Amino acid sequence: MEPIHSVESVDDPYLLYPELAVATPPTSRIRRLVAYDWANGFVSPFRETPTDVCASVAEYLRLHSLVSARDSLLDLGCGNGALLFGVVKALGPVATSCFLVGVDLDQKLVEEAAKTATEDGIIRSQRVQLFVGDIVSRNPVFQVHPRLRSNIDGISMVSPTTTVDTLLDDASVILLYLLPEAIGKLLPNLRQQILLGKLVISIKWPLTSPDLDLSEFLCTHQDGYLVYRRSIKA
């Protein structure tokens, strides 16, 4: 197979995650997918957020008083809940009454998150909603009830109007650990949420787009993540 050429920087996702480049029959040439396993709807490979990054995010939120008991934290592409739950556990008492919401296309990972939501001594006392669905579409998402284990009984449709858009509208803090292509698909929605005063925290990858004016954002670079807020002039 031919090597990948024209890698612009060491932050290139296909260099960091070689499995994102796949052989495509019949030519067997390497091509870049728009996103991981795109044919099946997946937009990023699952990478568990390191605990030290979760702790750092929590410390930033706490030091700047950016989270209160009334807030709702939404994790887009939540996987097994490592980022969402890790941040909340590190926040401590300030997040006791926060509403936690996660959504991911991988049902098995969401069921793993549901198990944590049931069994973890801290998380099980929180208000948690977990959904299976495509984060880059406007299709309805399906709720996984933490205390139901069956693949059949554990999934129920909340409402035909429950979509990622409605979850975004209800969130006050939006967390994501996604590859740039997936972020690009979400950018119009994320931009709108930031302009409404929401906080967006992206692990590793920045929010960038040649098609959108992002100058109205305040971007704070931290070790391992970026924080986006509405600027005063916006």
N, C-alpha and C positions, 0 to 999 in steps of 0.2 A: 504494500500500500504506500502511496505517496505521502510525504510529510505535509503538515500544514505550513503554508507559507504566509508571509506578510502579517506576522504577529506584531501589532503596534507597540505593545508594552507588556510588562510582566503581570499586569492586572487583567490581561485578556482572559476571559472566562474559559476559553477553549484550551489555553495553555495550562491553566490551573486545574482544569477538569477534563483530561483527555477523552474521557468516555462520552463527552458531548459531541465529538466528531465521530461519525459512524460510516462504515463502508456501505455503499449504495449499489446493489446489483443493477445491471449486469456488469458495469464497468469496473467495480471494486475500487473506484477512486474515492478518496476522502472528500466529503463535503460537510459544510457546516449547517446544522439544523438551525431553524429560526429559534428553537428552544428545545430543551431536553424532551425526548419522546413526544414531539409535537403531534404526531399522528394520533396519539391517544389522548391528547388534550393537556398533557403535563408541560408546564412552562419552566420548571427549574428542578434539578436533582435535589433530593433532600440532603441538607447538611445541617446537623444539629449545632445550634449556636453555643459556643463555648461558655461555660459558667462564669468565667471572668468578664466576658463581654456583657452578659446579662447583669452582673453585679455593677459594672461600670455604667450601664444604661440607667439602672435603678438609682445609683448615686447621683447621676446628672439630674434626673427628674426630681429627686429629693432636694438637692442643693438649690435648685432654681424654682422650687415650689410649683412644679408643673403638673402634679397629680394630686387630686383630692379624693375623698371618699365618694364623691358624686360622679366621678369620671367612669367612662367606659373605654376599655382597652381592646382594640381589634387587631388581631394578627392575621394578615393576608398570606396564605401559604403556610399555615401554622404547623404542618407536619404532626409530630407527636407532642406538640405543646411546649417544647423545651424553651423557646424564647419567651412566649407569653407567661408561662408559669414561673420560669426562672427569674424574670424581671419582677413579677409580683411578690415572689417569696423574698427576694432581696430587698424590696421596698419596705417590707415589714408592716407595722400597724397602720401606716398612712394609706395602705391599699386594702385594708380589711373589708371595706364595703364596696370596693370597685366592682364593676360588672366586666367580666372577662368573656371575650368572644373570639373564636378561632374558626377559620374556614380553610379547607384544603380539598383537592380533588382526589387524593389517595385515601380511600375509605379505611384501609388497614391502619394507616398512621393516625387518622382521626380517632379510630376506636382505641388505639394505644393512648392517645391523649385523654379520651373518655375514661379509661381505666385509671389514669393518674388523677383525674378530677374526682373520682370516687374514692380512691384508696389513700392518696397523699393527705397527711394530717393537716396541712395548711390549706391546700387547694380545695379540699372537699368542703371547707366551710365557706368558700366563695360562691358568688353567683356566676355560674359558668354556662355558656351556650357554645356548642360545637357543631359545625356544619360540614357536610360534604357537598362540594360544588366547584365549578370552574370560576376562578377568581377574575378571569379576563372576559367573561361573557355576561350577558344580562339575563341569563336563564335562572329559574328558581333554584335555590339551594335547599338541601334537606338536613334536618337537625338530627344529630346523634345524641340520644339521651344518655348521660353518663352512667346511669344505673342499669342500662340494658345492654347485654352482651351479644345477643343474637344478631347476625347480619341482616335478618329479616325484621325482627321485632325492634332492633335498635335504631332503625332508620324510619323516620316519618316525615312527611312533607308538612312543614309548618303552615305555609300559605303560598298560593301561587304568586303572591306579590313580595315574598321574602327573597331578595336578591342581594348580591354584593353591594349594589348601589344603596339599598336601604340599610344595610349593615354599616356602610360608610357614613351615611347620614346620621346614624345614631351614635357613632364613635366620637370620642374626644382626643384619643391618642391612637395613632395607627402605626403598627409595627410591621416590618417586612424584611425578609432575608431571601431575596430573589435575584436572579441573574438580570443583567441589563436589558435583555430583550423583553422579559416579562414586565420589568419596571416601565419600559417604554410604552407598552400596551396600556398600562394603568395610569400613565402620567396625566392625561387630561382630567381624570377623576381626582387624582391626588392633588393636582394644582388647585382644583376647585375647592377641595376640602381645606387646604392650607389657607386659601383666601378667606374661607369662612372662620378662620381662627383655630383650626385643628393643628395638632402637632404630628408630624410624620418622622419616624425614625427608621432609617434604612441601614441594615447591617452590611458593611463592606462596600456596597456599590452606590454611587451617587445618582441623583435624579438629574438626568441630562436629556436634552432633546433639541435638535436643530429647528424644530417646527414650533416650539413653544417659548415664549418669553418667560424665563424663570428669574429675571432680575428682581422681581418683587419679593423673592424669598430671602429670609435670613437663614444662611446655612452655617452650622457649627460643626467643624470637623473634630471628631473625637477618635480615640484609639480603637479602631475596629468598627466604627459606625458614624453616621452623619445624622444631624438633627435639623429638620426644616420647620421654619415658623414664618408667619406672615410678618413682613416688615412694617414699621410704623407708617411709612408713607403709602403702603398699599391699603 
